[in-house]
Amino acid sequence: MNYSNHSLRTDLQEWKNRLYRASYDQFGHQLRYFFNNLDTNVQLHGLIIEAIQKTNYKDEFFREFTDNRLRLEIEFSTEVEQISFCYQFLKYMIKIAESHNLHRLIIFQARDFDETKSRLIENYISPIIYYLHDRLDKSNSTIFLLEKYKRRTEWFTKKDLFEKYKNAKKNYEQIFEDDLRLFLFDQGIDYPFSTPSSSSGRADIVGEIDTDDPLVIEIKIFDREKTYGKNRIKEGFSQIVKYANDYNKDVGYLVIYNLDKAIINIKTSDSVNIFPPTVKFNNKTFYLIIVNASVQDSASKTGQIEEIEINETELTK
């Protein structure tokens, strides 16, 4: 299995390299290409929009900024402020100039084109790329942990969990919630215990709640014997979308425990075989992790295995 974020990190570096390799006549075209890629990729654009929502600069600020020539004196207290400024300032200058040829503007010019190009890239483009790399790393780290948990459960602990589940009379999802909380804590996620109330209710797991970027996970069971069918997964997706909005997150995680005899197949618009299945919705990215936690007879005894397909449209409509 490969991770969807790895290719994005590679793409970001290549877009920066293309700017560095661009000639004087081609630099504006490459800058347009760079912004077009940022603005059309749902995941990257969502990260940018999230930063802008936290620190939104007005055109009046940029007019005063350029008029007073304070470019070297501005200071940022956070990385979010810096990349929000860089992105919005370049967009503002492109709008004012009615062109992507920013290297031709006096405000950016240095001794020669190579120095002008280097300053533009390092002062304004690189902070954006570094920020996106960091955010993608964090998301990838969470995916790695959830895949590790999936394998741990399916290979080693599902028999005990399944037994607890079958013997329980109520609070079925609490069994799996507690198990995942313990795993996340052991893996270094601080305080994955609190479930603070938001306007949409209480998410199952909220980790790192004391930080500016909490981890929000929703848990759902799939078991048609208990009438937990497709609608249960749809409900979980709807809830994680709401929690992502409530916590101003660009990423959400839905962990589905399959306790049914059937296999769940999530069909998304991504044709690439990546882990986990990913749904892009409302400028946000949602990962669906299926943990096969049922203990059933072998395929030779049960015959043909049923497959339950859930497509992206069913989740997002």
C-alpha positions in Angstrom: 0.0 0.0 0.0 1.2 3.5 -0.7 0.1 6.8 0.8 -1.8 9.5 -1.1 0.2 12.3 0.5 3.5 11.1 -0.7 2.8 12.0 -4.4 1.6 15.4 -3.3 4.9 16.1 -1.5 6.8 15.1 -4.6 4.6 17.3 -6.8 5.1 20.3 -4.5 8.9 20.0 -4.8 8.7 19.5 -8.6 6.5 22.7 -9.0 9.2 24.6 -7.0 11.9 23.1 -9.1 10.1 24.2 -12.3 10.1 27.8 -11.0 13.8 27.6 -10.4 14.5 26.2 -13.9 12.3 28.7 -15.6 13.8 31.3 -18.0 12.9 34.9 -17.8 10.2 34.5 -20.5 8.8 31.3 -18.9 8.8 32.3 -15.2 5.3 33.8 -15.3 3.9 30.7 -17.0 5.4 28.5 -14.3 4.0 30.7 -11.5 0.6 30.4 -13.1 1.0 26.7 -13.3 2.1 26.6 -9.6 -1.0 28.5 -8.4 -3.3 26.6 -10.7 -2.1 23.3 -9.1 -2.6 24.6 -5.6 -6.0 26.0 -6.3 -7.4 22.9 -8.1 -6.1 20.3 -5.7 -8.8 19.9 -3.1 -6.5 18.8 -0.3 -3.8 21.5 -0.8 -6.4 24.2 -1.4 -8.2 23.1 1.7 -5.0 23.6 3.8 -4.4 27.0 2.3 -8.0 28.1 2.9 -7.8 26.9 6.5 -4.7 29.1 7.0 -6.4 32.1 5.4 -9.4 31.7 7.6 -7.2 32.1 10.6 -5.3 35.1 9.3 -7.0 36.9 6.5 -5.2 40.0 5.1 -7.2 42.7 3.4 -6.3 44.5 0.1 -5.9 47.8 2.2 -3.1 46.1 4.2 -1.2 45.1 1.0 -1.7 48.6 -0.5 -0.1 50.2 2.6 2.5 47.5 2.7 3.7 48.1 -0.8 3.4 51.9 -0.6 5.5 52.1 2.5 8.1 49.7 1.3 7.9 47.7 4.5 8.6 44.3 2.9 11.6 43.5 5.0 10.1 44.6 8.3 7.0 42.5 8.6 7.2 39.8 11.3 5.0 36.7 11.8 4.2 35.1 15.1 3.2 31.8 13.6 3.8 29.8 10.4 0.2 30.1 9.6 0.4 33.9 9.5 3.4 33.7 7.2 2.0 31.4 4.6 -1.3 33.2 4.7 0.5 36.4 4.0 2.7 34.9 1.2 -0.2 33.3 -0.6 -2.5 36.3 -0.4 0.2 38.9 -1.2 1.3 37.1 -4.4 -2.3 36.7 -5.4 -2.9 40.4 -4.7 0.1 41.4 -6.8 -1.0 39.2 -9.7 -4.4 40.8 -9.5 -3.0 44.3 -9.5 -0.5 43.6 -12.3 -3.0 41.6 -14.3 -0.2 39.2 -14.9 1.8 36.4 -13.4 5.1 38.0 -14.5 5.9 39.2 -11.0 9.6 39.1 -11.7 9.1 42.1 -14.0 7.7 44.3 -11.2 10.0 46.8 -9.6 8.9 45.8 -6.1 10.4 42.3 -6.5 13.4 43.1 -8.7 17.0 42.6 -7.5 20.4 42.9 -9.3 19.5 40.4 -12.1 16.8 37.9 -13.0 18.4 35.0 -11.2 18.5 36.9 -7.9 15.0 38.2 -8.4 13.7 34.7 -9.1 15.5 33.3 -6.1 14.1 35.9 -3.8 10.6 35.5 -5.0 10.8 31.7 -4.6 12.5 31.7 -1.2 10.7 34.6 0.4 7.2 33.7 -0.8 6.9 30.3 -2.5 9.1 28.2 -0.2 7.2 29.1 3.1 4.0 27.9 1.4 5.6 24.6 0.3 7.2 24.0 3.7 3.9 24.6 5.5 2.1 22.2 3.1 4.8 19.6 3.6 4.5 19.8 7.4 0.7 19.5 7.3 0.8 16.6 4.8 3.4 14.9 7.1 1.1 15.2 10.1 -1.8 13.7 8.1 0.4 10.9 6.8 1.6 10.2 10.3 -2.0 9.7 11.5 -2.8 7.5 8.5 0.3 5.4 9.3 -0.8 5.0 12.9 -4.3 4.0 11.9 -3.0 1.5 9.4 -0.7 0.1 12.1 -3.8 -0.2 14.4 -5.7 -1.9 11.6 -3.0 -4.5 11.1 -2.5 -5.0 14.9 -6.2 -5.6 15.4 -6.6 -7.9 12.4 -3.5 -9.9 13.1 -3.4 -10.1 16.9 -6.3 -8.7 18.9 -9.5 -9.2 17.0 -10.4 -12.5 18.6 -10.5 -10.9 22.1 -12.3 -7.8 20.8 -14.8 -9.9 18.9 -15.5 -11.9 22.0 -16.1 -8.8 24.1 -18.4 -7.5 21.4 -20.5 -10.7 21.2 -20.9 -10.8 25.0 -21.8 -7.1 25.4 -25.4 -6.1 25.9 -25.0 -2.4 25.0 -22.5 0.3 24.2 -21.0 -1.9 21.5 -18.9 0.9 19.9 -17.4 1.8 23.3 -15.5 -1.5 23.2 -13.6 -0.5 20.1 -13.4 3.2 21.0 -11.5 2.3 24.2 -9.2 -0.1 22.3 -8.3 2.6 19.8 -7.8 5.2 22.5 -5.3 3.0 24.3 -3.4 2.3 21.1 -3.2 6.0 20.2 -2.0 6.9 23.7 0.7 4.2 23.5 1.8 5.7 20.1 2.3 9.2 21.5 -1.1 10.9 20.9 -1.5 13.0 24.0 -4.8 12.7 25.9 -7.1 10.9 23.4 -9.7 10.7 26.1 -11.8 13.8 26.1 -14.9 14.0 23.9 -15.7 17.7 24.2 -19.1 18.8 22.9 -19.3 20.7 19.6 -22.3 22.2 17.9 -22.8 18.8 16.1 -22.5 16.7 19.3 -19.5 14.7 20.6 -16.9 13.0 18.4 -15.8 9.6 19.5 -12.1 10.4 19.8 -10.5 13.8 20.1 -6.7 13.7 20.5 -4.4 16.5 21.3 -7.3 18.6 22.4 -5.1 21.2 24.1 -3.4 22.0 20.8 -4.5 24.2 17.9 -4.9 21.2 15.7 -6.9 18.4 17.4 -7.2 15.0 15.9 -10.9 14.1 15.4 -12.0 10.5 14.7 -15.5 9.0 14.4 -16.1 5.3 15.0 -18.9 3.2 13.5 -19.7 -0.5 13.5 -20.9 -2.5 10.4 -22.9 -5.5 11.5 -26.2 -6.2 9.7 -27.3 -8.7 12.5 -27.6 -5.6 14.7 -29.1 -3.5 11.9 -25.8 -1.6 11.6 -25.7 -1.6 7.8 -24.8 0.9 5.1 -26.8 3.7 6.8 -24.6 3.4 9.8 -21.5 4.2 7.7 -23.3 7.0 5.9 -24.3 8.5 9.3 -20.6 8.2 10.4 -19.4 10.0 7.3 -22.0 12.8 7.8 -20.9 13.2 11.5 -17.2 13.4 10.7 -17.9 16.1 8.1 -19.8 18.1 10.7 -17.0 17.6 13.3 -14.4 18.7 10.7 -16.3 21.9 10.2 -16.8 22.4 14.0 -13.1 22.0 14.7 -12.0 23.9 11.6 -10.2 20.8 10.4 -9.3 20.1 6.7 -9.0 16.3 7.4 -11.3 13.8 9.1 -11.0 10.1 9.9 -13.8 7.6 10.0 -12.9 4.2 11.4 -15.3 1.4 10.5 -15.2 -1.8 12.4 -16.5 -4.6 10.1 -18.1 -7.3 12.3 -20.2 -8.7 9.5 -19.5 -11.8 7.4 -19.4 -9.6 4.2 -16.5 -7.6 2.9 -16.9 -3.8 2.6 -15.6 -2.2 -0.6 -15.5 1.6 -0.5 -15.5 2.9 -4.1 -14.2 6.4 -4.5 -13.4 8.7 -7.5 -9.7 8.0 -7.0 -8.6 5.3 -9.5 -5.3 4.7 -7.7 -5.1 1.9 -5.2 -4.1 3.7 -2.1 -4.6 3.3 1.6 -6.9 4.3 2.9 -10.0 5.1 0.7 -10.2 8.8 0.4 -13.2 11.1 -0.2 -12.7 14.7 -1.1 -15.8 16.7 0.0 -16.5 20.4 0.7 -12.8 21.3 0.3 -11.8 18.8 2.9 -10.3 15.3 2.8 -11.9 12.3 4.6 -10.1 9.0 5.2 -12.1 5.8 5.7 -10.2 3.1 7.6 -11.9 -0.3 7.6 -10.9 -2.7 10.4 -12.0 -6.3 9.8 -12.7 -7.3 13.4 -15.0 -10.2 12.8 -14.0 -13.8 13.6 -15.8 -16.1 11.1 -15.4 -19.5 9.6 -12.8 -20.0 6.9 -13.8 -19.3 3.3 -13.8 -23.1 2.5 -16.6 -23.5 5.1 -18.7 -20.4 4.4 -18.6 -20.6 0.6 -18.6 -17.5 -1.6 -18.0 -14.3 0.4 -20.5 -11.4 -0.1 -19.2 -8.0 -1.0 -20.9 -4.8 0.2 -20.1 -1.9 -2.1 -20.4 1.7 -0.9 -19.7 4.4 -3.4 -18.7 8.0 -2.8 -22.0 9.4 -4.0 -23.9 7.4 -1.4 -21.7 9.0 1.3 -21.8 12.6 0.1 -25.3 13.0 -1.1 
